[in-house]
Every structure is written in C-alpha cells, then in structure tokens.
Amino acid sequence: MSLSAYGLHCEHRSEPLGVDEPRPAFSWKLSASTAGRSQQAYRITVRPAAGGDPVWDSGLVSDSAHHEVSYDGAPLQPSTRYTWDLQLTDDRGEAGAPAGSWFETGLLTPAAWTARWIRRDPRTAPRIDPPQDEDPPERTRMLAPPCQFRREFELPSPPVRARAYVTAHGIYQLRVNGEQAGRDELTPGWTNYHYRLQYQVYDVTGLLQAGANAVGALVADGWWNGYIGFDPRRAAQHYGRYPELLAEIHVTCEDGSTVVVTTDETWTERPGEIGSADLLMGEAHDQRRATPGWDRPGHDDAGWIPVLTAQNEGSPLVAQLDEPVRATMEVPAQSVWPVDGGYLADFGQNLVGRVRLRLPEAPAGTRIQLRHGEILNHGALYTENLRSAEATDVVVTAGPDGPAWFEPRFTTHGFRYAEVTGWPGQLSAADLVAVVLTSDLPPAGQLECSDPMVTQLISNITWGQRGNYVSVPTDCPQRDERLGWTADTQIFLPTACFQADVSAFIGRWTLDVLDEQDEDGAFGDVSPRLIAEREGAPAWGDAGVTVPYHLWQVYGQRRLLERAYPGMRAWVEHIHRHNPDLIWRNADGNSYGDWLQIGAHTPREVVATAYFARSAGLLADTAALLGHDEDAARYQALARDVRDAFTEAFVQPDGTIGTGSQTGYLMALAWDLIPAARRDQVFGHLCRDIEDRGNRLSTGFVGVPLLGPVLTEHGRPDLAYALLHQEEFPSWGYSIRQGATTIWERWDGWTEEHGFQSAHMNSFNHYSLGSVGEWLWRSAAGIDQAPGSVAYADLVIAPQFGPRLDWLTAEYDSPRGLIRVQWRRSDDSVDVEVEIPPGRPAELRLPGEAPSQLPPGTHRVRCANPDSIHAGRM
C-alpha cells in the first residue's frame, strides 16, 4: 500500500458542515511511500453516516483524475451526514491505503426554511439627545446598538443530535446556554446579498441539555447596513436599513422526539453593553449596561421587548461555500511607551483584526479608548490615510467586579500600532494582544531563502494576503474602502494560489463577479458591487475572464469555468461591439491604465487593447476546452486580429511600444502581442530601460506581475534578480528598509525625500504590488506546470539560481500533492533536491543543462555553479 490519498475535500473544503450542492464534487491529493507510483483508478462509496446501504458507489473507475469528481448517486437528503470512502489502485494494480472523510448536507433549498426574520422594533430604539461636546463623532453617534435577541425552550431528554442553521442581515454571533456556537467570525460574511446570502451550520449538540435551554444572538450592522466604501453620498445601508436574524435549531433527543426552534414572534430583544459596532468606525462598549446571563436559561427578561417578524423572502439562502473568517493567531504587543495623553503600543507587524485589552482595576465609568494605525508620523499615530474610517474602539468599565478583559466582536482594523488613552496608571506590553482575523484558508506553501530582505518580502506578501482575504479579497483593510477590486484580485491570484488553497474562497467570490455582469456584458470594477457604476475598466473587468480560467488551471475547477463561460463571452463581445476597430478606447469605464506606475506613463489604450487580446485568447482556449468549436475558431481569429491591430497602432519601426514604458513592453512580450521576429528588438528596449534606471522598475499594478516572468523567459533572470534585491527607491526593498511588514499600495507611500504620499489614497497593506510572489515560486523556486497542464498534472521544475542567494527551499502542497524544491550553492556546484508527488514524471530544467525527466519520488542532483546566470546583455 505505497499509494495513499490525503487532503480529501468535498466542494473544495475539508469536512464541510452544510452542503447544498445536489451533486457535490470530491477531490484528493496523492502521496506514496515508494517512488514512481501513480493513480490508475479510483472508487468512491458514499453512505449515510447513521448506517445503511450506499447511496452511490462509483465502481472502479480507470482514471487518474483526482479533482472535481462529481457525485452521481441517489438524491441527497437534507440535514444528513454522509461518509465517503476512497479506494485507489496504483500503476502496478496494487490497492492504495483506504481513506475516508465526511460531509453534511444543509437544508438544500430555501423553501425548506420555516423560520421567520426577526428584528428590533424600531419604536423601542433609544432616543437621540441633543449633541454634547463629549459625544462621539457624528458618523458614530448615529449608529444603533447591535441587536441582542434571546429565547428559552425545553428539551424532553438529552440531545443526541442538534444543528443550528443561522444567517443574518448584518453580522452575528450565536450563543447557546452561555457559549458561542462555533469559532466563526463576521458571519455570514459578505456576498452580494441580492444574489445569495450564506447561512452557517453549527453542531450544538454538546451545548444543549435536557430541560431548560436558552439561545441568544448578537446581530450588528456589518456589510448589510453599516458603513462600506468611500462614497460619501452612499456611505451605508447598501442592502437594508436594519440588522435581522434568521435561525433554526433542529434537535433529536434521546427519547426519539424532535424539537425545532425557529426565530419567530416569541423571541425578545433589548440592547446590551455594546453601544455601537461598525466594521469601519469601530466598536463602543459600556460594561455598566451589560446584561449578565442573557444567553442562559432562567434570565430575568423583564423589560425585554417582543421582536418584529417578517417572512423569509429576498436573498436566496445557500449553505456557506467557502471557509469562514476566524481568529487564527494572536500577536502580543512588542513594546509600549507613553505619549502625550496616553500610550502607544507596537505589535511589530501590520495586521488585521482587533486588540484584546486587559482592563485596569479602576472605578466604574472609567473610559478607555483605542485608536488604530499602520504607521507613525514623527512618533505619533498616523491616521490621516484612514480617511473617514475612525478605527476607534471604546470601553467604559464596570469597575473592579466587571470583566477582566475587553475585546470587540464586530469590527476589524488594519494596524500595527494602537494608541490607548484614558488608561489609569502604567500600561505594559502584557496588557495588550492583537487578535488576527482572516478567512481561514488552508495554507499551501512555504518559501525561504538566504537573503533576509527577500525573506521579509515573502513575509510581507503573506501578511498582505492574510489581512486582505477577510470574507472577500479586498484592496486594503484599514481605510473607508475595503472593497473587492477586481484587478487587484486577478493580478495577485497566481501568487495567492501558491500561498493558500483559495479554490473555495475565490471561487465563491467569482460567483458574485459573474452575477453582477450588466445587460451589455460588462463586469464591474469591484465585487460585491455596491451601486450601479460604469462598466469595468481594462484589467479590472477582465477579471471575469482571467480569474475563472486561472482557477481552472490551478485547481481544475471545470464546473466554475462552465458557469463562467457565457459571461466571459459576453464581456469580450461587449468590448468588441464598442470597439469595432479593435483598439479599445470606448466603453472602458474609468480606464485606470497601469495604476500607480512610477516615473513612467503607459497610454490607457495600450493597456486596454493588450487586455482585449488577452481576454479574447483565453476565451478561445476556454471554448476549445469546453467543446464549443465554432466559438473557439471565432475567438482565436479575434485574438489574432486584435494582436495585429496592437502591433499596427502601437509598435514603432524601432520596436518602441507606445511611450516606451516597461509595462507596454511587458504586456506585448508576455501575451504574444507582437510578431516573433520583433521580440528580441522589443525585449532589448525593456532591458535597457530597466538598466538605464539603475536596475529599477517603473511598473504599476498591471506591469509588476509580468516583470520577473518576462525577464526570465527571455533569458535575463539576472535582471529579474537585480530588481528583487534592489533596495533603492522605487523597489520592494526600499519599503522594507523603511520598516514595512506588508506590501504598500504605492511605491512612494513614504519616501525620505517627500515623506507621506497623499492621505487620500495611501494604504500600507495592499497586496497588488506583491504579485512578484508568483515569480519567486515559479522561477526562483522553479515550481511550474507545462502549457495546457491542469492542477500540476504535467509538472515542470526549473529553478533559477540567484547570484546573491546561497540557498532556497520551497514546499507547495499542490492539488496533485506535495512538491518540494531545495537548492544550495557551494563553490563549484549547486545541489538540488526535488520531491515529485505521485502521477506523471516531471521535467527538470537546470540552467546550462539539457532537460531531463524525473519520476515521482525524491531526487538529488548536482549541477555546475554558473558564474553568471544571464544569457547575454542586449
């Protein structure tokens, strides 16, 4: 039994509690204790966990596929746990080690819900008094307290199985008999609620008891009606006016009876200690107003008000499709020092989450405030770049008998520093800890090397992804924006896939991108799309094509690609219809160009037309893959015609493209927009521009991910490494020399010469320029796949040995299995160790040597230590 399966997933998640897909897809990864093995066949058996006959037995299927194998059995029943057993057969006909997992269905259809929406009776809302000098700012002062709902019920005997199905208009926390149900945060997350509202399923069997029970829920505004985005004309209430709750608890008792508890008119509500909670503004607690025991049976609920109810209609309800947001780690304060009016705490890392604060032994009514910021300005907390986001948490203490700690529940901040005011006595580092919140995605890769600056860059990229993957892939986590910008996502996605398994997370987000496409075929600049806007800009709207195609390449997500295909086609037709001359100048939205390029200008129509050609080409490839042969031929011809138009319009006789920007050259070379005979000429211009700038880049969001790959593929990895190691402005190394622990939004976010850039747009945690990570994985580590390969079936190992690196090691838990590459220099050679997962052989390409084939297993090879890794200067 040398072959075995691990990483068993149903619907791209491990042991999902709540699946509404009628034909869920299974996937697994491969490992082997004996080299050279591969999967030749599989058999999947699905049966109810409670026992009984299988509902599906695939039989022995002669196929090496191990991703998106779809269920094809009897109809699945709602609220039922199923086990699935996997048996593999290897290339020698030997059975692999048996493996198994489980999944549990949700309610399956929106019609299955019997609960009703409940909300606070607005007639009981606190009255607004005349403003006072000590009142909070106007935007915060107008926030209503989160709802605090409760209900008690009886169980005739101990529970043997209990599930809570819960969602909200807003964000909620469910509590049962005084305990939180599950570990999820900011549920139900952010989707375009007009198209889908996710619900969560919790196993609450262990929280219930025979006799009296109580269930409670806190519901805050969240994305539903809280502040989102930066448009002052539409700052909040994008989806609704009030937070609401929808919940059902299904209990099977020991005596065989069943009890169903639903949200209805029997629930009551009253505000608690949380006076306001907003994702952008922060959270305010007055612990003197707490209602101890409100979520336990027997609480005195005199004064609680009956709720208002409404029918379950509006947003389609679906079981959660991706991993929830969770608190995944804690970062203690590194240092604390006094400043005028209070203290500053440094956590040593720019992160996203909240602060847990130990409360002092002080009289009741002591008011303590925490403000959050990413960076300091002359020793003071810099908050101007937050714009209207207050990022301020407040607690008024209940006195010595009150809680020992304060921690917000319904807000997040992007910060490295926290300013604490109102603290009596001496604040120490032990009094604060940062709690990191992120969508809890399975980690996929680790990469380390001998250069401390590059190692810090990898860390900055990782923390940028962690902080901006919070329910949706956002642009920045600190200011009054936090939107799912589509270009940022598609540009960073290749890097993100190496660092984490984003198949469920980005796959679910892509559904919103597709659903929000307008009648003319245009995708948007952001998703979820808050308000009607212009059509998406080049590179932004193109995410509707590039993202589903990349998820297919990396994870084999064919179903999503099939779902996306009509929208991909409509987008390309939208561009073509408005630009019959094939130069994209019309219907181009805001047309951001190469956003935030530095010291250069790439004409907008150059960027746009390049993306037109790229999207048409990817659409043609998708059509061929899905068997739409006529479409494939049509869009291949269109892509060719757009490439020809690009050359005619923008490529000058001497090979200069447009204004001669690095990005213009990069797009032309990366996406084959110019005739092969002119590539060397164009590539020479690119290299000279970089070298004439002292080995510095000038690229913005669009050009950055292309730098390393183009330079390497055309024989100048030395120049790619020179950019990587550059520490003078502009460069990744320059920001790191200034203390950056995440990727900056702008190359010039802060410079020694000019200080801070415009506070109107200057995030210090914004992953787009971190898209260089793809090159680190694909070229420095050398983990890649051949053209046309899917889910790393045809693996290519092609490391490029950086002249300033002594060693590098990388592990990538790919959809196929674990890939590991390690190389280390000595005086006259480079030792390379490679681990290939079961399946097909990998092609090994080492500098200066002929390609060779490596079968699955672990291999050690030695090659000459090249004196120079470039193939000659242009």
N, C-alpha and C positions, 0 to 999 in steps of 0.2 A: 504493500500500500504506500508507494512512494509519492503518488499524486494526491493532493488534498485541496479542498476549497476553503476559503476564508472570506471575510467581508461580505457575507450573504446579505443582500438588500432586496427589499420589496418596495417598488415605487421609489427607488433611489434613496431609501432610508433603511436603517437598521431597526428591526422590530418595531414598526410603526403602530402606534395605538390610535387607530382611526384611519381607515382607508375607504374612500367612496368610489374608487375606480372599479367598474364591474369586471374588467379583465386586467388585473394588476400585472406588472412586469417584474420579473425576477432577474437578478444578476449576481455574479460572484467573481472572486479573484482566485488565482491559482498559485500554489507553491508545491515544491517537490523536494523530497529528501535525496533523490537520485537525479543526477544531471541528465539532460537530454529528453525529458519526458514532455508529452503534450496531451491535451484532451482530445479524444476521438469521439466520445459520445457522452450523453448525459441522460438522466432520468429524474423527473421531478414528481413527487407524490404529495398531494395536498389533502389534508383531512381535518375535520373539526377537532379542536384540542380536547373537547369533552369526550371524545371517543366516537367510534362509528366507522363506517366504510369511507374510503377516499372519495372526495368529490372531483378529483382529477388525478389521473395517472398518465403522464405523457408517454409512457413506454420508453424503451431505449431509443433515443434519437441520435443518429450518426451525424454529429455536427460539432464543430469546435467552438460554436458561439457560446458566450457566457455573459452577455449583456442584453437586456430587454427581451428576455424570453417570456412571452405573454401567456398568462393563464388561459386555458381553453377547456374548462370543465363545466360542471353544473352551476347554475346561478348561485352566487354567494348570498348568504343570509345576513341581515343587518345585525349589528352588535354581537358579532360572533368571532371568537378567536380561532384561527386556523394555524396548524403547524405545516411546514413544508420540508420534506426530506429530499436531499440531493445525493444522487449516486453518480459518480464519474467512472469512466473507463478510459485508460490511457492508450498510447500508441502501441503497446505490446499486448493489449487485450486484458490487462490486469485491472481489477476494480480498485478505485481510489478509496481513500478513507471516507466513510459516511459523514455527512454534515447535515445540519438542520437549523431551522430558525422558525419564527412565527410572525404573523401579522394579525391585526384585529380590524374587522370592518367597523365603519361608523354607522350612522343612521341611513346612509346610502342615498336617500332622496330628501329634498326639502319638505316634501309633503308628509314625511314621517314625524315631523316635529309637532308636538301637541302644546308646547309651552307658548306663552304669550310674552311679548316685550313688556318690560316694566321700566318706569322712570319716576323720578321725583315729581310730586305735584308742585308745579311752579308757584301755586298760591302760597306755599309754605316757605318759599325762598327768603333768606334774610333780607331785611330792608336795607337800602343804601342810604347811609347817613351823609350829611354834608362833608366835603373833603376837609381833612385836617392836615397840618404841616407834617405830622409824623406818619401819614398814610403811605402805603407803598405806591410805586409809580402807577399811572393811570391804566396802562395795559394790564397790569397785575391786579389792580384794585377791582376791575370789572369781572374777574374770574369768579365763578361759583365754586363752592366746595365740592369735592367729589361726592358721589352718592354712596351711602352706606346702607345696604339692603340686608334684611335678615328674615328668616322664617324657622320655626321649630316644627318637628314632626316625630312620630313614633314608629319604631320597628318592633314587630311582634316577637322576634327572636334574632339571634346574632346573624349578621350578614355573611353570606358565603361568596357573593359577587356583587360589586357595586361600581357603576360607571357614571361619571358626571360628564354631560355634553354641554359645553358652555361657549358662548361668544358674547360680544358686546358691540354696541355703537360707542366707541371710546376705547379705553384700555382698562383691564380689570384684573383683580386678584380674587380668586375663590378661596373661601375658608370653610372648613368643616370641623365642628367641635373644637374650635380654637387653634386649628393647624391649617397652614396653607396647603392646598391641593397642588401637588407637583412643584417643579422648580422653575417653571416658565416665567418670563418677564415680558411686560409690554404686550401681552396678548389682547386681542387676536392678531396683532401685527398690522402692518399697513399693506393693503391691496387697494385697487380701485374698487371701492365698495359698491359702485353701480353694477359691476360685473360679477364680483364674487366677494363673499365675506367668509373668512375661515373660522371654523369652530375647533375647539380643542376637546380632547377626551382624556379624562383622568380616572385612574383606578383609585377609588376612595374606599375600597373595602376595609382597609386597616384603620380608617379614620372614623368609621361608624360603629355603633354599638346597639345592642338590644335596649329597647326603651326609648328614652328621650334623646333627641339629636337636634342640632342646630346647624343651619347652613347660612353663610353670610357672604357678601361680595362687596368689594370696593370698586367703584367704576369712576374713572377720571376722563377728562375730555379727550386726551390723546390726539391722534390724527383726525378723528371724526369731526370734532368741532373746536379743537384747540388751535393755537397759532401754528401755521405752516408756511414756509416760503417767505419771500421778501417783498411781495406786492402790498403796499400799504392800503390800497383800495379794496383788497380782499385778503385781509390778514388771517381770518379764522372762519370757522363754520362753513367749510367747503362741502361737507357732506350732510350735515344736520345741525340742529340747534341744541339738542340735549343728549347727554350720555344715557344709554339704556342697556339693559341686561336681558339676555335670553338664556335659560338654563333648564336642563332636565337631569334628574338623578334617577337612574334605574337600579333597583336593589332586588336581589334574590336572597331570601332569608333561609336559615337553616331548616325551618319547618316547611319549606316549599312554597311559601307565599311570595308574592312580588309586590313591591311598593314603588310607585313612580311619583316623584316630587318635581313639580314644574313651577316656573315663575308664573305667577297669576296675581289676582287681586288680594290674596291672603298675605302677601308679603308686606312688610312695613319698612320705613326709611327714616333716617334722621342723620344730619351731618355729624361727623366726629371731630377728631383733633386736627385733621388736615383742612386748612382753610382755603387753600388753592393748590393746584398741581397742573403744570403745563410743561410740555417737552422742551420748549424754548425758554420760557420765563423762569422756570424753577418751581420749587415747592415750599409751602409755608405750613408749619405745624404749631399749634398751641396745645401743648400737652395737658394744660389745665382743663381742656374741653374733651378730653378722651372719655370714651365710654367702655371701661374695662368689662370684659366678659360678654360683649355684644355678640360675639360669634360662638357662644357656648349656650347650651340649654339652661333654662332657668333664669335667664337675664331679665331683669325688671325693665320691660319695654314700654312702661307708661310714658307717654309723650311722643312715642314713635308714630309716624303718620302713614296711613294707607297709601300705597303707590297707585299711580295711574297705569293702565294697561292698554296695549294695542295688539292687533292681530299680527301674526308673523307674515309679513309681506315686504317686498322691496328687494334687498340684496339677496341673490341666490346663495344659499349656505353650502359650503363644501368643507369636508374634513381637511385639517391642515396638510398642506402639500410639501412643506419643507421644514427644516429644523427651526425650532423656536429660538427667540432671544433668551439667553440665560446669563447669570453671573458666573463667569468662567474662571476668574482668578482674582486675587487680591494683591495690591501693591502698597506696602507700608510707606509712610512718609519717610523721606531720607533725611530731611533737616527741617527745622522750624526756627525762625528768628523774628524778633519784634520789629515792627514798623509803626509809623505814626498811626495811632488809633487801633492797633491790633497786632496781628501776627501774619506772616506768610509761611506757608508750608510748601515744600518742593518734594514731589513724588518721584522725580528723576526720570520720568517717562511721560510723554504726551500720550494721553489715553482717552477712552470714552467710557463713561459710567457715572458714578456718584461717590460721595465721600461718606464714610461712616465715622461719626464723631463721638468720642467719649464725653459724656456730659459732666460738668463740674458739680461739686457739692455747693450749690448756690441757692438762694431763696427762690421760691416760686415766682414766676414772672420775669426771670432773667432772659433777656432777648439776645440770641447769638445768631450771627449772620455769616454765611459762607458765600463768597463770590469766586468764580472760577475763570481762569485764563490760561492761555497756552504759553505765554512768554512774558518776560519782564521788560520794562522800559525804564532805564535808569533806576533800577531797584524797586519799581512799583509795578503792580499788576497791570498788564496791558489788556484792555477790554474794548478799545475802540473798534477793533475788527469784528466784534460780535454784532455790530450794528444794533438792531432793536432787540436782540435776544438778551435778556437780563442775566440768565445763567446764575441766578441767586437763590439760595435755599436759606430758610429762616426757621429757627425753632425757639419757641418760648417755653421755658422749662416748667415742670410741675413741682419742683422743689426736691428736697432730699429723698422723699418717698417715691419719686417718679422714676421713669425708665433710666437705665444707666447709659444707654446709647441712643443716638439719633441717626436715622438713615432714611432718606427719601425713598419713595416707592414708584413714582410715576413720572420721573423726569430723567434725562440724561444730559451730560455736559461733556464737551471736549476740552480737556485741560491737562496741564502739568502742575500748575500752581493753584493753591486755594488761599484766599485771604479770609481770615477769621477775625471778626470784630465782635465786641461785646463779651469777650471771654474774661471772666474774673480770675485773677491770679496768673500763674505761669503755665502756658501751653507747651507741651512737649511733643516730639515726633510720635511717641507711643499712643497719643490721643487720637490719631487720625489714620485711616487706611482707605485707599481708593479701591472701590469695587468695580471691576471691569465688566461691562455689558457688551455682548456681541451675539449675533446669530451663531448658534453652537454647531458650527460646521466641523465635520471630521477632518483632522489635519492630514495632509497628503505628502508634504515634502519638507526636507531639511537640507540646507546648503551652508557649508562653512569653508573658509579658506584662510590662508596665512596672513592676509593683509587686514589689519584691524579696521581700516576705513571701509573696505568693501564689506567686511562682516557687519559693521554698523549700518551700511546701506541696506543690506539684506534685512536686518532687524527693522529699519525704518519702513521698508516696504511692507513687511509683515504686520507691523503695528498699524500702518495706514489702512491695510485691508481689514484688520480686526475692528478698527474704530469706525469704518465707513460701511461695513456689512452689518447693519443693525436693522433687520426686517426688510429693508430694501438697500440696494447698492447706491449709497449717497455720494455726493460730491465732497461734502465736508460736514463734520459733526458738531461744530461749535456755534456758528453764526445763525442768523434767521433765514436759513435756506434749507439745507439738509434734504435736497431733492434728488430723485433718481435720474440724473442727467445721463442720457443715452450714449453719447460719445464717450464720456468718461468710462462707462461700463464696458463698452465694446473694445476700447483701447487697452484697458487693463486686464480684460478677461483672460488672455493667454497666460499672463503672469499669475493671476488668481488661481487658475486650474492647477498649476504646479504646487501651490502652497496649501490648498484645501480642496476637499471634494465639494465643488459648488454646483453639482449637477441638479440637485433638487432646488437649491436656493435661486440660482439664476434661471433655471427652467421655469419656476413658478413666476418670477418677475417677468419673464418673457411673455407669458400669457397676457399680462396687462398691456405690454407694448403692442401685441397683436390686436387685442380687443379695442384698443384706443385709436386704431387707424381710422382716419376720416373717410368720408364718402369718395373723395377724389384719389384715395390711395396713399395719402401722406401719413407717415408716422410722426410722432412728436419729438420735441427736444428733451422732455422729461417724462418719466413714468414712475408711479401713477401720475396721470395728467390731471392737474388741479382745475384748470379753467380752459375754455376754448382759447387756442393760441394759433399762431401761424404754423404752416407746415414745418416739419423738422428741417434743420439745416443740413447741408452736406457733412458727412461723418457722424452727425447726430441721428438724423432719420435713418441713415444706413444701418444702424444697429438692428433694425428689424430684419435685415438680411444676414449681417455678419454674425450676430450672436447665435441664432439657431443653427447656423452652419458650423460654427466652431464647437458648439455643444455636441453636434453630430460627430465631428472629427475626434474629439477627445473622449466622449463617453458613449458614443453610438446611440444617441437619443433620436432614433428614427421617427418615433411617433410625434415628437415635437416638431421635427423637420416637416413631416407630412402636414401637421396642423398649421405650420407657418407658411407653407408654400404659396397658397393663394395670396397672402399678404405680401410676401416677397415679390411676387409677380406684379401685384397692383402697385407697389412702390416704384419699381423700375418703369412700369408703364406711365405712372404719374410724372416721373422725370422726363421721359421721352416725349410724352404728349405736350408738355410745356416747353420743350427744347428740341424741336424737330431738326435743328442744325447740329445737334449732338454736343454743343458746348453749353454746359449747364450754367445759365445766367438767370433764368426765370424760375419762379416757384421754388426759391432756395431759402425761404424763411429768413432767419437772421444772418445766415451765411457768416459764421464766425471765422472762417479761414483756418489757418494753423494757429489756434488760440494760444495766446501768451508766448509766442515766439519772441526771441530776444535778439536785438541787433540785426534783424532781417525782416523782410516782408515777402510773403508768398501771396500772389494775387488770388482773390477768392475763387475766380473761375478756374484757376489751375487746380486748386484743391477739389472743387466741386466736380469738375469733369473727370479727374482721376478716380474719385469715388463712384461716379456714374459707371465708368468702365469696370471698376472692381465689382460693384453690385451686380451688373449685368453678367459678368463672368461667373460669379458664384451662383447666380440664379440658373444659368445654363448648366452648370455642374449638378445643381440640385435637381433640375428637370431630368437630366440623364439618369441620375441615381434612382429617381422615383418612377422611371419608365415613361415619362412624358416626352417622347422622342421628337415630336414636332416642335414643342416648346424649346427643347434643348438646341435644336438646329437654329431656331429663330433667334434665341438669345446669344448663342455663340456668334452669330453673324452681327448682332447688335453690338456686342462687346468688341468685336474686331473693328467695326465701323467707328465706335467711339474712340478706340485707341488710335485709329488713323486720324481722326479729327483732332485729337490731342496733339499728335505729332505735328500736324499741319499748322495748328493755331499757336502752339507754344514753344516748339523746339526750333531754335535758330540754326542757321547753317553751321556755326561753330560748335553746336552742341549745348549752348546755353539754353536753359529752360526758364521761361518767364523772366523773373527778375534775378535769376541766378541763386536762389535760396537753396539751402541744404534740403529743405523739405520737398521742393519741386523735384530735385534730382532723386531723392529717396523714393518718392511715390512712383516715379517713372521706372526706376530700376526694380523696385520690389514687386510691382504689379504688371511688369512686361508691357508698358505703355509705349515703348519705342522699338523700332526695328533692331534686330540683334546686331546689325553691323554698326550701330551707333552707340552701343552700350559702353564700350571702352572709352569713347570720347566723353560721354556724359559722366561716367564714373571718375574720369580724370578731373573734371571740374569739381565734383563733390570732394574728392580728397584734397585738392588744392585749397578749396575754401576752408576746410577744417584746419589744414596745416597753416595757412596764412593767418588764421585767428589764434595761432599758438596752441593748436590741438584743443580747440574749444568748439562747442556746439552752438547753434543758433535756433534750434528747433523748438516748437511748442508741442501742444498735446498730440497733434496728428503725426508729426515727424519723429518724435522721440522713440516710439517702439520700433521704428524701421532702421535706426542708426546702426546698431550692432549687427543685426542680421544681414543688411545690405553690404556693409563693410566686410564682414566675414565671408559671405558667399561669393564676393568678388575679389577675394584674395588679400584683403587688408585687415585681418584680425588684430594686427599690431595697433592700427589706428583706433579700432573699437576699444582695445585695452587702454590706449592713451586717454581716451575720453572717460573711461571708467575710473582711472586713477587720478584724473585732473582734480586739483584742489583749489584752483583759482577761479574767480567768477567769470562766466556762469558755469556751474557744474554741480553735480550731486555732492562732491567732496567739499565744495565751498560751504554749503548749508551745514554739513556735518561739522566743519571747523567752527561754525557759529553755534554749535550745540544742538543741532536738530536731532530729534529722536523719531520723527516721522517725516514723510515726504511733504515738501512745501508746495503750495499751489502755484507759486511764481518763482522763477529763478532769482528774482530780485526782491523777494519778500522782505528781506532786510539785507542791507549792504553796509560795509564800513564807511563808504563814501556818502551815501544818501540816507541811511537809516531805514525806517519803515516805508514800504510802498503804501499806496492809497488804502486807507482803512475800509473803503467801500468794498474792496474785494481782495482780501489778503489772508487766506487761511494757511495755517501751519500744519495742517493734517489733511492732505488732499492727494489721493493716490495716483493721479493720472501720469505724472512725470516719473512715477515708479515703475512704469511699464518696461523699463530696462531689465526688470527681473526675468522676463521671457528669455532674453539673450543670455543671461547668466546661466539659466537652466539648459537652454538648447545648445549653447556654444561653449561657454566656459566649462560647464559640466559635461556637455555633449549628449544630453538625453533628448532624442528627437524620434520622429517616425517618418517613413518614406512617403512621398506624394501618393495620395489615394488610400493610404492606410487609415484604419479606423480603430480607435481605442488601443493604439500601440500594438496592433497585430504584427505589423512589419516595423520592428524596432531598428533604429539607427543610433549607434554610439559614435560620436565624432567630437571628442573634446579638443579644445584649442588651448594650448599651454601658454598662459600669460607670462610675459617675461619678468614681471615683478611678483609673481606668485610662486611660492615654494611648494605648496600643496593645495589641493582642493578635494573635498568629499561631498557627495550629494546622494540622498536617498529619495526616491519618488515612488510612493505607493500608487502606481498607475491602475487604471481599470483592468489591466491584464494581470497585474501582480507587482511585487516589489522589484524595482530597478535600482541598482546601486552602482555608482561610479566613483572611483577614488584614484587620484594621481598625485605623484610626489616626485619632485626633481632630485637628482643627485648631480655630481659634477659632469658626467658624460652621458647620462641617460635619464629617462622618465619611466618610472614604474607605474603601471596602470592596472587596477583591479576592477573587474566588471562582474556584476551579477545580473543574469538574464532570467526572467521568470519563465515558467513552462509555456510552451507554444512553439512558434516558429523560431528559426535561428535569427540572430541579429547581425546586422552588417557593422563591422568595426572599421572606422576610418581614422587613422592616425596621421598627423602631419608628416609629409615626406614618404609615406609608405602606401603600398597598394592595398585596397580594401580587402578584408577577409571576412569569413563567416564564423560566428560564434554560436554554438548550440546552447540551449538553455542550461543554466548552471553558473558556477563561479569560475572566472578565468583570470589569470595573471600574465601580463605581457610586459615586455620592456622594449622601448624604442629609443632612438637616438635623441639626445637633448639638443634641439635645434638652437644654433647661435642666434638666429633671427626667425621669427615666425611669419614675417610678411613675404609676399611673393614678388616683391619689387615695387618701387615707387613709380607713380605715374609722372 
